Amino acid sequence: MTVTPKKNTPVPAELTTPADSPPEPKPAEEPRVVGPALVSTMQPVTVVLAAHLHIGGADYAPGDKILVSADYARRLRGQGYTARSA
């Protein structure tokens, strides 16, 4: 049986992080308009969803705030997808 000595490799200071330090916050993503494209003169509208919605390959849960065109917001309200209060 051969015994090999244990090698103590020093760890660079950049790789060690103290357990008590909080993680650095990520920069807030700029919200993007979902759904049909905006007309160049139209401003996006923020709506709060009242039901689960799948738009453009992304899932949005109830309570999520999304930016949509004013026309699309009107259609979502008519179909019951938006909350009464924003």
N, C-alpha and C positions, 0 to 999 in steps of 0.2 A: 504494500500500500504506500502510495506516494503522497506526501503532504506538501501542498503548495502554499506559500505564504500569501496572506490576504493583502491586496494592494489598496492603499488609501489614496484615492484620487481626489484632489481638492476640487470643490465645486465653485465656479465663478460667482461673484456676488450678484450678477444680473439674473442668474437662474434661481436664486433663493429669494423667496418673498415671505415676509413675516405673516403669520396666520391672523394677526389682529388688524392688519391694514385692510380697509374696505376696497373693493374692486373699483377701478376707475369707471365713472359713468360714460356711457356711449353718447356721442352727439345725437341730438334728436333729428330724426329723419324729417325732411320737408314733405308734408303730405302731398300726394299726387292725386290728380283727378281720375276717378274711376268711371267706368261706363262709357256711354257714347261721347264722342269728341265735342269739345266746346266750340261754339262759333267765336270768331276772333273778337267780337265786341262784347261777349257775354262774360260775366264774372262767375266763378264757381260758388256753389252753395254748400255749406256744411250741414249734413243731416245725421241724426242719431237713429240707428236701426232698431226696430222693435222685433225683428225676426231674423233668423239666419238667412244669409244671402250669399250666393256664389256669383261673382262678377269677374269676367276676364281671367279665369283660372285661379282666382284667390277667394278664400272663404272669409266671410265677415260675420262675427257673432253678434247677437243682440247686445245693444249698448255701445257698439263701436261707432265712432264718428268717422264719416267719410266725406270727401269732397266730390260733388257731382255737378253736372250742368243744371241750370234752373228747370229746364224742361224735363230732365230725367228725375229730378227731385219731385216734381209735380206728379209724374207717373208713379213713382214709388209711394207717395202719399195716398194716391187713389187706390193702389193695390194693397195698402195696409202694411207696408214694409218699414215705415218710419214711425218713430215715437211721437207722441203729442207734444212733448216739451223738448227743447234742444239744450 
